[in-house]
Amino acid sequence: GAGGGGMAFCKPMMPSQIAGGYWLQLPREMNDHMAEVDTPVVLHAGGHKWLVQYLRREGHSNGGLSGGWRGFAIDQRLCVGDIVVFVHPTAGNARTPTPPPGGIPLHTFLFRKRDGRSHSEATLFSRQVCAAAGHPHLLRRLPRPSAFTPAPVHTHSEAGKGGGGGELARVRARERAQAGYEECEEHAAWALGLGEA
């Protein structure tokens, strides 16, 4: 939903979004606040950034995330049933006619199925996070999102492309990229386990 601090929406992950095609369709109301042309988008997660490509669908009024979304899904070890909340902090009342320098920022929050997080929690968070922006006492009342994967497993973020966690991270990322969606839980357990160590 929209609020004083921008607009947010939640997206449950389907097989084609975390393995295989890696296309993430944005809802129509979010598309109304995106650029009218293909443009870079910067996904912010846990202090790290991923550059992805927003593509307009020819002949349609909507679009989605394509190039670079695959890297984010792999680095964050997303699984079917996980919910990603996207926050567009600069959404106004009309579509951005031209892309801002550096790309459109989208802040992300995760509600992972493996943590027992529910769609209702993610929806409540997405409806209230914009209004709570800049008000720590309000943010503390929102459902707490799941953890992001730790930086040493990233190979596609800005930091990860510079070397990341070394050879093991690259090997595990390649394995995750080749995995079917049924195998994603094992990869998430490994990556998130490193963050708990």
C-alpha positions as protocol buffer text, in pm:
chain_id: "A"
residue {
  index: 1
  type: GLY
  ca { x: 0 y: 0 z: 0 }
}
residue {
  index: 2
  type: ALA
  ca { x: 93 y: 366 z: -24 }
}
residue {
  index: 3
  type: GLY
  ca { x: 186 y: 588 z: 266 }
}
residue {
  index: 4
  type: GLY
  ca { x: 361 y: 908 z: 358 }
}
residue {
  index: 5
  type: GLY
  ca { x: 700 y: 741 z: 317 }
}
residue {
  index: 6
  type: GLY
  ca { x: 640 y: 581 z: -23 }
}
residue {
  index: 7
  type: MET
  ca { x: 470 y: 261 z: -134 }
}
residue {
  index: 8
  type: ALA
  ca { x: 514 y: -104 z: -38 }
}
residue {
  index: 9
  type: PHE
  ca { x: 385 y: -439 z: -160 }
}
residue {
  index: 10
  type: CYS
  ca { x: 450 y: -802 z: -73 }
}
residue {
  index: 11
  type: LYS
  ca { x: 522 y: -1076 z: -323 }
}
residue {
  index: 12
  type: PRO
  ca { x: 506 y: -1448 z: -236 }
}
residue {
  index: 13
  type: MET
  ca { x: 777 y: -1638 z: -422 }
}
residue {
  index: 14
  type: MET
  ca { x: 670 y: -1886 z: -689 }
}
residue {
  index: 15
  type: PRO
  ca { x: 896 y: -2147 z: -857 }
}
residue {
  index: 16
  type: SER
  ca { x: 956 y: -1935 z: -1170 }
}
residue {
  index: 17
  type: GLN
  ca { x: 1073 y: -1642 z: -959 }
}
residue {
  index: 18
  type: ILE
  ca { x: 1344 y: -1824 z: -763 }
}
residue {
  index: 19
  type: ALA
  ca { x: 1457 y: -2089 z: -1016 }
}
residue {
  index: 20
  type: GLY
  ca { x: 1437 y: -2122 z: -1391 }
}
residue {
  index: 21
  type: GLY
  ca { x: 1292 y: -1812 z: -1554 }
}
residue {
  index: 22
  type: TYR
  ca { x: 1367 y: -1559 z: -1280 }
}
residue {
  index: 23
  type: TRP
  ca { x: 1102 y: -1309 z: -1388 }
}
residue {
  index: 24
  type: LEU
  ca { x: 929 y: -1109 z: -1116 }
}
residue {
  index: 25
  type: GLN
  ca { x: 611 y: -936 z: -1233 }
}
residue {
  index: 26
  type: LEU
  ca { x: 534 y: -618 z: -1040 }
}
residue {
  index: 27
  type: PRO
  ca { x: 174 y: -540 z: -944 }
}
residue {
  index: 28
  type: ARG
  ca { x: -5 y: -276 z: -1147 }
}
residue {
  index: 29
  type: GLU
  ca { x: -13 y: -23 z: -862 }
}
residue {
  index: 30
  type: MET
  ca { x: 367 y: -42 z: -829 }
}
residue {
  index: 31
  type: ASN
  ca { x: 415 y: -12 z: -1204 }
}
residue {
  index: 32
  type: ASP
  ca { x: 225 y: 317 z: -1188 }
}
residue {
  index: 33
  type: HIS
  ca { x: 520 y: 456 z: -991 }
}
residue {
  index: 34
  type: MET
  ca { x: 801 y: 313 z: -1202 }
}
residue {
  index: 35
  type: ALA
  ca { x: 970 y: 464 z: -1507 }
}
residue {
  index: 36
  type: GLU
  ca { x: 798 y: 460 z: -1844 }
}
residue {
  index: 37
  type: VAL
  ca { x: 1104 y: 296 z: -2000 }
}
residue {
  index: 38
  type: ASP
  ca { x: 1334 y: 6 z: -1914 }
}
residue {
  index: 39
  type: THR
  ca { x: 1551 y: 129 z: -1630 }
}
residue {
  index: 40
  type: PRO
  ca { x: 1794 y: 12 z: -1362 }
}
residue {
  index: 41
  type: VAL
  ca { x: 1660 y: -62 z: -1014 }
}
residue {
  index: 42
  type: VAL
  ca { x: 1876 y: -89 z: -703 }
}
residue {
  index: 43
  type: LEU
  ca { x: 1754 y: -346 z: -449 }
}
residue {
  index: 44
  type: HIS
  ca { x: 1865 y: -263 z: -94 }
}
residue {
  index: 45
  type: ALA
  ca { x: 1885 y: -549 z: 156 }
}
residue {
  index: 46
  type: GLY
  ca { x: 2069 y: -558 z: 487 }
}
residue {
  index: 47
  type: GLY
  ca { x: 2306 y: -277 z: 397 }
}
residue {
  index: 48
  type: HIS
  ca { x: 2394 y: -430 z: 58 }
}
residue {
  index: 49
  type: LYS
  ca { x: 2285 y: -346 z: -296 }
}
residue {
  index: 50
  type: TRP
  ca { x: 2190 y: -547 z: -604 }
}
residue {
  index: 51
  type: LEU
  ca { x: 2153 y: -383 z: -946 }
}
residue {
  index: 52
  type: VAL
  ca { x: 1860 y: -528 z: -1139 }
}
residue {
  index: 53
  type: GLN
  ca { x: 1675 y: -431 z: -1455 }
}
residue {
  index: 54
  type: TYR
  ca { x: 1314 y: -315 z: -1465 }
}
residue {
  index: 55
  type: LEU
  ca { x: 1161 y: -408 z: -1801 }
}
residue {
  index: 56
  type: ARG
  ca { x: 843 y: -258 z: -1941 }
}
residue {
  index: 57
  type: ARG
  ca { x: 628 y: -514 z: -2121 }
}
residue {
  index: 58
  type: GLU
  ca { x: 575 y: -396 z: -2477 }
}
residue {
  index: 59
  type: GLY
  ca { x: 212 y: -309 z: -2538 }
}
residue {
  index: 60
  type: HIS
  ca { x: 125 y: -333 z: -2168 }
}
residue {
  index: 61
  type: SER
  ca { x: 107 y: -87 z: -1879 }
}
residue {
  index: 62
  type: ASN
  ca { x: 310 y: -310 z: -1650 }
}
residue {
  index: 63
  type: GLY
  ca { x: 652 y: -467 z: -1620 }
}
residue {
  index: 64
  type: GLY
  ca { x: 880 y: -651 z: -1384 }
}
residue {
  index: 65
  type: LEU
  ca { x: 1229 y: -727 z: -1262 }
}
residue {
  index: 66
  type: SER
  ca { x: 1451 y: -934 z: -1490 }
}
residue {
  index: 67
  type: GLY
  ca { x: 1829 y: -904 z: -1530 }
}
residue {
  index: 68
  type: GLY
  ca { x: 1991 y: -904 z: -1188 }
}
residue {
  index: 69
  type: TRP
  ca { x: 1685 y: -1043 z: -1007 }
}
residue {
  index: 70
  type: ARG
  ca { x: 1835 y: -1390 z: -1049 }
}
residue {
  index: 71
  type: GLY
  ca { x: 2146 y: -1280 z: -859 }
}
residue {
  index: 72
  type: PHE
  ca { x: 1940 y: -1137 z: -574 }
}
residue {
  index: 73
  type: ALA
  ca { x: 1729 y: -1454 z: -548 }
}
residue {
  index: 74
  type: ILE
  ca { x: 2044 y: -1668 z: -540 }
}
residue {
  index: 75
  type: ASP
  ca { x: 2233 y: -1452 z: -292 }
}
residue {
  index: 76
  type: GLN
  ca { x: 1934 y: -1437 z: -58 }
}
residue {
  index: 77
  type: ARG
  ca { x: 1864 y: -1810 z: -111 }
}
residue {
  index: 78
  type: LEU
  ca { x: 1496 y: -1744 z: -171 }
}
residue {
  index: 79
  type: CYS
  ca { x: 1258 y: -2040 z: -156 }
}
residue {
  index: 80
  type: VAL
  ca { x: 904 y: -2105 z: -273 }
}
residue {
  index: 81
  type: GLY
  ca { x: 666 y: -1961 z: -15 }
}
residue {
  index: 82
  type: ASP
  ca { x: 905 y: -1691 z: 106 }
}
residue {
  index: 83
  type: ILE
  ca { x: 756 y: -1343 z: 86 }
}
residue {
  index: 84
  type: VAL
  ca { x: 955 y: -1041 z: -28 }
}
residue {
  index: 85
  type: VAL
  ca { x: 828 y: -697 z: 75 }
}
residue {
  index: 86
  type: PHE
  ca { x: 937 y: -423 z: -164 }
}
residue {
  index: 87
  type: VAL
  ca { x: 932 y: -61 z: -49 }
}
residue {
  index: 88
  type: HIS
  ca { x: 952 y: 218 z: -307 }
}
residue {
  index: 89
  type: PRO
  ca { x: 1052 y: 507 z: -77 }
}
residue {
  index: 90
  type: THR
  ca { x: 1020 y: 780 z: -339 }
}
residue {
  index: 91
  type: ALA
  ca { x: 688 y: 678 z: -496 }
}
residue {
  index: 92
  type: GLY
  ca { x: 481 y: 985 z: -575 }
}
residue {
  index: 93
  type: ASN
  ca { x: 137 y: 1023 z: -722 }
}
residue {
  index: 94
  type: ALA
  ca { x: 240 y: 956 z: -1081 }
}
residue {
  index: 95
  type: ARG
  ca { x: 477 y: 740 z: -1281 }
}
residue {
  index: 96
  type: THR
  ca { x: 837 y: 854 z: -1298 }
}
residue {
  index: 97
  type: PRO
  ca { x: 876 y: 975 z: -1660 }
}
residue {
  index: 98
  type: THR
  ca { x: 1252 y: 923 z: -1665 }
}
residue {
  index: 99
  type: PRO
  ca { x: 1475 y: 708 z: -1446 }
}
residue {
  index: 100
  type: PRO
  ca { x: 1658 y: 884 z: -1160 }
}
residue {
  index: 101
  type: PRO
  ca { x: 2041 y: 881 z: -1169 }
}
residue {
  index: 102
  type: GLY
  ca { x: 2172 y: 549 z: -1042 }
}
residue {
  index: 103
  type: GLY
  ca { x: 1838 y: 371 z: -1078 }
}
residue {
  index: 104
  type: ILE
  ca { x: 1512 y: 349 z: -885 }
}
residue {
  index: 105
  type: PRO
  ca { x: 1569 y: 241 z: -521 }
}
residue {
  index: 106
  type: LEU
  ca { x: 1360 y: -46 z: -383 }
}
residue {
  index: 107
  type: HIS
  ca { x: 1416 y: -153 z: -22 }
}
residue {
  index: 108
  type: THR
  ca { x: 1347 y: -519 z: 52 }
}
residue {
  index: 109
  type: PHE
  ca { x: 1241 y: -716 z: 358 }
}
residue {
  index: 110
  type: LEU
  ca { x: 1202 y: -1094 z: 379 }
}
residue {
  index: 111
  type: PHE
  ca { x: 945 y: -1311 z: 554 }
}
residue {
  index: 112
  type: ARG
  ca { x: 1081 y: -1662 z: 513 }
}
residue {
  index: 113
  type: LYS
  ca { x: 861 y: -1970 z: 513 }
}
residue {
  index: 114
  type: ARG
  ca { x: 1132 y: -2166 z: 701 }
}
residue {
  index: 115
  type: ASP
  ca { x: 1091 y: -1921 z: 991 }
}
residue {
  index: 116
  type: GLY
  ca { x: 719 y: -1987 z: 1004 }
}
residue {
  index: 117
  type: ARG
  ca { x: 645 y: -1634 z: 882 }
}
residue {
  index: 118
  type: SER
  ca { x: 294 y: -1583 z: 749 }
}
residue {
  index: 119
  type: HIS
  ca { x: 146 y: -1392 z: 460 }
}
residue {
  index: 120
  type: SER
  ca { x: -64 y: -1192 z: 708 }
}
residue {
  index: 121
  type: GLU
  ca { x: 253 y: -1073 z: 887 }
}
residue {
  index: 122
  type: ALA
  ca { x: 412 y: -964 z: 559 }
}
residue {
  index: 123
  type: THR
  ca { x: 92 y: -789 z: 453 }
}
residue {
  index: 124
  type: LEU
  ca { x: 65 y: -602 z: 783 }
}
residue {
  index: 125
  type: PHE
  ca { x: 430 y: -499 z: 754 }
}
residue {
  index: 126
  type: SER
  ca { x: 386 y: -379 z: 394 }
}
residue {
  index: 127
  type: ARG
  ca { x: 75 y: -177 z: 483 }
}
residue {
  index: 128
  type: GLN
  ca { x: 237 y: 5 z: 774 }
}
residue {
  index: 129
  type: VAL
  ca { x: 611 y: 30 z: 701 }
}
residue {
  index: 130
  type: CYS
  ca { x: 583 y: 345 z: 489 }
}
residue {
  index: 131
  type: ALA
  ca { x: 381 y: 531 z: 751 }
}
residue {
  index: 132
  type: ALA
  ca { x: 630 y: 419 z: 1017 }
}
residue {
  index: 133
  type: ALA
  ca { x: 936 y: 539 z: 825 }
}
residue {
  index: 134
  type: GLY
  ca { x: 1132 y: 782 z: 1039 }
}
residue {
  index: 135
  type: HIS
  ca { x: 941 y: 685 z: 1353 }
}
residue {
  index: 136
  type: PRO
  ca { x: 1140 y: 417 z: 1541 }
}
residue {
  index: 137
  type: HIS
  ca { x: 866 y: 367 z: 1802 }
}
residue {
  index: 138
  type: LEU
  ca { x: 621 y: 274 z: 1525 }
}
residue {
  index: 139
  type: LEU
  ca { x: 871 y: 48 z: 1346 }
}
residue {
  index: 140
  type: ARG
  ca { x: 919 y: -152 z: 1667 }
}
residue {
  index: 141
  type: ARG
  ca { x: 550 y: -243 z: 1661 }
}
residue {
  index: 142
  type: LEU
  ca { x: 566 y: -400 z: 1316 }
}
residue {
  index: 143
  type: PRO
  ca { x: 620 y: -774 z: 1259 }
}
residue {
  index: 144
  type: ARG
  ca { x: 994 y: -840 z: 1253 }
}
residue {
  index: 145
  type: PRO
  ca { x: 1125 y: -954 z: 912 }
}
residue {
  index: 146
  type: SER
  ca { x: 1346 y: -1260 z: 866 }
}
residue {
  index: 147
  type: ALA
  ca { x: 1723 y: -1236 z: 848 }
}
residue {
  index: 148
  type: PHE
  ca { x: 1905 y: -1164 z: 525 }
}
residue {
  index: 149
  type: THR
  ca { x: 2185 y: -1397 z: 424 }
}
residue {
  index: 150
  type: PRO
  ca { x: 2530 y: -1286 z: 546 }
}
residue {
  index: 151
  type: ALA
  ca { x: 2758 y: -1093 z: 309 }
}
residue {
  index: 152
  type: PRO
  ca { x: 3020 y: -1375 z: 277 }
}
residue {
  index: 153
  type: VAL
  ca { x: 2776 y: -1586 z: 69 }
}
residue {
  index: 154
  type: HIS
  ca { x: 2697 y: -1305 z: -177 }
}
residue {
  index: 155
  type: THR
  ca { x: 2839 y: -1325 z: -528 }
}
residue {
  index: 156
  type: HIS
  ca { x: 2599 y: -1091 z: -712 }
}
residue {
  index: 157
  type: SER
  ca { x: 2570 y: -789 z: -483 }
}
residue {
  index: 158
  type: GLU
  ca { x: 2794 y: -488 z: -538 }
}
residue {
  index: 159
  type: ALA
  ca { x: 3024 y: -616 z: -262 }
}
residue {
  index: 160
  type: GLY
  ca { x: 3001 y: -979 z: -376 }
}
residue {
  index: 161
  type: LYS
  ca { x: 3113 y: -898 z: -729 }
}
residue {
  index: 162
  type: GLY
  ca { x: 3431 y: -763 z: -577 }
}
residue {
  index: 163
  type: GLY
  ca { x: 3525 y: -1102 z: -435 }
}
residue {
  index: 164
  type: GLY
  ca { x: 3263 y: -1174 z: -172 }
}
residue {
  index: 165
  type: GLY
  ca { x: 3324 y: -1476 z: 41 }
}
residue {
  index: 166
  type: GLY
  ca { x: 3580 y: -1641 z: -183 }
}
residue {
  index: 167
  type: GLU
  ca { x: 3578 y: -1971 z: -369 }
}
residue {
  index: 168
  type: LEU
  ca { x: 3333 y: -2153 z: -140 }
}
residue {
  index: 169
  type: ALA
  ca { x: 3075 y: -1878 z: -188 }
}
residue {
  index: 170
  type: ARG
  ca { x: 3117 y: -1899 z: -567 }
}
residue {
  index: 171
  type: VAL
  ca { x: 3084 y: -2278 z: -567 }
}
residue {
  index: 172
  type: ARG
  ca { x: 2773 y: -2273 z: -350 }
}
residue {
  index: 173
  type: ALA
  ca { x: 2621 y: -1994 z: -561 }
}
residue {
  index: 174
  type: ARG
  ca { x: 2674 y: -2199 z: -879 }
}
residue {
  index: 175
  type: GLU
  ca { x: 2512 y: -2500 z: -711 }
}
residue {
  index: 176
  type: ARG
  ca { x: 2215 y: -2286 z: -606 }
}
residue {
  index: 177
  type: ALA
  ca { x: 2182 y: -2142 z: -957 }
}
residue {
  index: 178
  type: GLN
  ca { x: 2160 y: -2494 z: -1103 }
}
residue {
  index: 179
  type: ALA
  ca { x: 1920 y: -2623 z: -837 }
}
residue {
  index: 180
  type: GLY
  ca { x: 1552 y: -2684 z: -893 }
}
residue {
  index: 181
  type: TYR
  ca { x: 1310 y: -2501 z: -669 }
}
residue {
  index: 182
  type: GLU
  ca { x: 1262 y: -2817 z: -460 }
}
residue {
  index: 183
  type: GLU
  ca { x: 1628 y: -2801 z: -354 }
}
residue {
  index: 184
  type: CYS
  ca { x: 1632 y: -2436 z: -247 }
}
residue {
  index: 185
  type: GLU
  ca { x: 1557 y: -2505 z: 120 }
}
residue {
  index: 186
  type: GLU
  ca { x: 1887 y: -2689 z: 167 }
}
residue {
  index: 187
  type: HIS
  ca { x: 2078 y: -2397 z: 19 }
}
residue {
  index: 188
  type: ALA
  ca { x: 1893 y: -2150 z: 243 }
}
residue {
  index: 189
  type: ALA
  ca { x: 1970 y: -2358 z: 552 }
}
residue {
  index: 190
  type: TRP
  ca { x: 2342 y: -2353 z: 466 }
}
residue {
  index: 191
  type: ALA
  ca { x: 2360 y: -1978 z: 393 }
}
residue {
  index: 192
  type: LEU
  ca { x: 2153 y: -1871 z: 693 }
}
residue {
  index: 193
  type: GLY
  ca { x: 2338 y: -2113 z: 919 }
}
residue {
  index: 194
  type: LEU
  ca { x: 2658 y: -1920 z: 848 }
}
residue {
  index: 195
  type: GLY
  ca { x: 2486 y: -1606 z: 969 }
}
residue {
  index: 196
  type: GLU
  ca { x: 2390 y: -1777 z: 1295 }
}
residue {
  index: 197
  type: ALA
  ca { x: 2741 y: -1908 z: 1362 }
}
